[in-house]
Amino acid sequence: MNVLIELARLLRLMDPIPPRVLADAEAAGLLLRAPTPATEALILLRETVPAVRCAGRRLSFGRHVGEPLLVFEVRPVGAGQRVAGVVPPGAGLTVRTPVRDEDVPVDEAGYFNAEVPAGPIRLRVTEGGRTSETGWL
Amino acid sequence: MDTESESLLRRAIAGDEVAWRALVREYAPLVWAVARRHGLCRADAADASQNTWIAVARRLPTLRRADRLAGWIATTARHESLKVRAERGREIPAERFDVPEPVDGPESIVLRSARDRALWRAFASLPERCQALLGLLAQAPELTYPQVGRALGMKVNSVGQTRGRCLSLLRRRLAMLDIREESAG
């Protein structure tokens, strides 16, 4: 085994170039044929904003003082995404998508872990009669 | 750069779409590797990659030395990666090179052999600097040490030594997992 060759193979498997990146790169060739600002704007407009940027980033929401109300991460899993994190013990959590709301089981320590469809989500925390909700993520 | 690559480059500069696509296919892994080695998550690496290719397309006609294409693209990718990282600035996401969890997720499907899982685990346990260097050397073996140095912002004369140290560390970790190399890498 040549370790660098093996490593290259694993990196291709584990961290493949998204097809969108290749498509955008190919589209950039338009600039060689029609090098105008309008062409560049067209190429940039092709970009689609991922539903969740930088999956795996830890996000936290809360009030201005005290412990955060909600700490969680979102990661892509297959065709969907996994939302995992923690809310205050005893709090309830609802994951909202554009098509439905889903109550997520929270354990006694406040931890939760749920798979939801890909796309924008927002999280609603209910605690002690108060409801707080994130924006669309 | 050989005559065929030189011809490809000239045709791409002249606006030949097929030639440009061939260049993209050849160097996209390099651009992606540089972006990811700068700690960008996949979404941000996609932005850096797109910006890199726009910059490359815009400036390609000014390239005088065709044999410097790989290094020039790598340096451009570094600049664009640093720009994206500065824009995101507040935090560097912790997505990179996580060791796969033992569940039926994509990782466990992709890394089917115990050997692959061991190598990935050993690689993921290396210091970030080693991951960046070995990852780039693995994915862009055509780069010279000076080009690698420029792509990663390392002193050129430290690339060889660091490579040796990182490979040695990787091999020790593989040995601890009872994985042996059959030939030197």
Interface residues (C-beta under 8 A of the other chain):
Chain A: M1 N2 V3 L4 I5 E6 L7 A8 L10 L11 R12 L13 M14 D15 I17 P18 R20 V21 L22 D24 A25 E26 A28 G29 L30 L31 L32 R33 P35 E40 I43 L44 E47 P50 V52 R53 C54 A55 G56 R57 R58 R75 V77 G78
Chain B: A12 I13 A14 G15 E17 W20 R21 V24 R25 A28 P29 V31 W32 A33 R36 C41 R42 A43 D44 A45 A46 D47 S49 Q50 W53 I54 V56 A57 R58 L60 P61 R88 E91 P93 A94 E95 D98 G105 P106 E107 V110 L111 R115 D116 L119 W120 F123 L134 G135 L137 A138 Q139 P141 L167 L170 R171 L174 E181 E182 S183 A184 G185
